[in-house]
Amino acid sequence: MKRVLTLIFLSSAVLWVPANAQAGEEFYGVIEKRPEGKAGTWMIGGREVAVTEKTKLEEDDGPLAVGACVEVEYEGNAVEEIESEEPSKCKK
């Protein structure tokens, strides 16, 4: 019985977490400026993006260089991943 009550409590606690705390955010943009290394402030699509050593960089559709189209994925305030994309993803 104690185990069942614990499971019910944990399940209900998850439901009380705000939706925006569970969901990630993503956007597409062109790299305008980036540091020589990985970590630091990048400018992507007019936004300053704080990249850390924990940020995953994916270059499947080309190098992450100035002028490249990328998708930036956040989880909370942290940048989880920057991934190169086809240029058409950044055209408006």
C-alpha positions in Angstrom: 0.0 0.0 0.0 2.8 2.4 0.9 4.4 1.7 -2.5 1.1 2.5 -4.3 0.7 5.8 -2.4 4.3 6.7 -3.3 3.7 6.1 -7.0 0.5 8.1 -6.9 2.3 11.0 -5.2 5.2 11.0 -7.7 2.8 10.8 -10.6 0.8 13.8 -9.4 3.9 15.8 -8.7 5.0 15.4 -12.3 1.7 16.8 -13.5 2.1 19.9 -11.3 5.4 20.9 -13.1 4.6 23.8 -15.5 4.5 22.7 -19.1 7.2 25.2 -20.1 9.6 23.6 -17.6 9.2 20.3 -19.3 9.3 21.4 -22.9 12.4 22.5 -24.8 12.6 25.4 -27.3 14.2 25.4 -30.7 14.8 27.9 -33.4 16.5 28.1 -36.8 19.0 30.9 -37.7 22.2 31.7 -39.5 25.5 31.8 -37.5 26.6 35.4 -37.5 29.4 35.2 -35.0 31.1 32.5 -32.9 34.2 32.1 -30.8 37.2 30.1 -32.1 36.5 27.3 -29.6 33.3 25.7 -28.7 32.3 27.5 -25.5 31.4 31.1 -25.4 28.8 33.5 -26.9 27.6 32.8 -30.4 25.3 35.1 -32.4 22.7 33.1 -34.3 19.7 34.6 -36.0 20.1 37.8 -34.1 20.2 36.1 -30.7 23.1 35.7 -28.4 23.5 32.1 -27.5 25.6 30.9 -24.6 27.3 27.6 -25.6 29.1 25.5 -23.0 31.3 22.4 -23.1 28.1 20.4 -22.5 26.4 21.6 -25.7 26.3 19.0 -28.4 27.5 20.2 -31.8 26.2 18.3 -34.9 27.8 19.0 -38.3 25.8 16.5 -40.4 24.7 19.1 -43.0 28.0 21.1 -43.0 30.4 22.8 -40.7 29.2 25.2 -38.0 30.8 28.2 -39.5 29.7 31.8 -39.9 27.0 31.9 -42.6 25.8 28.4 -41.9 22.1 27.6 -41.2 21.6 25.9 -37.8 18.9 24.6 -35.5 19.5 25.6 -31.8 17.8 23.5 -29.2 17.3 24.6 -25.6 16.2 22.8 -22.5 15.4 25.4 -19.9 18.1 28.1 -20.2 20.8 25.7 -21.4 21.7 25.2 -25.0 21.5 21.4 -25.5 22.4 21.2 -29.2 23.4 23.2 -32.2 22.9 21.3 -35.5 23.8 22.3 -39.0 20.8 22.4 -41.4 20.0 22.8 -45.0 20.0 26.5 -46.0 16.3 26.4 -46.9 15.4 26.0 -43.2 16.7 29.5 -42.6 15.0 31.3 -45.5 11.9 33.3 -44.7 
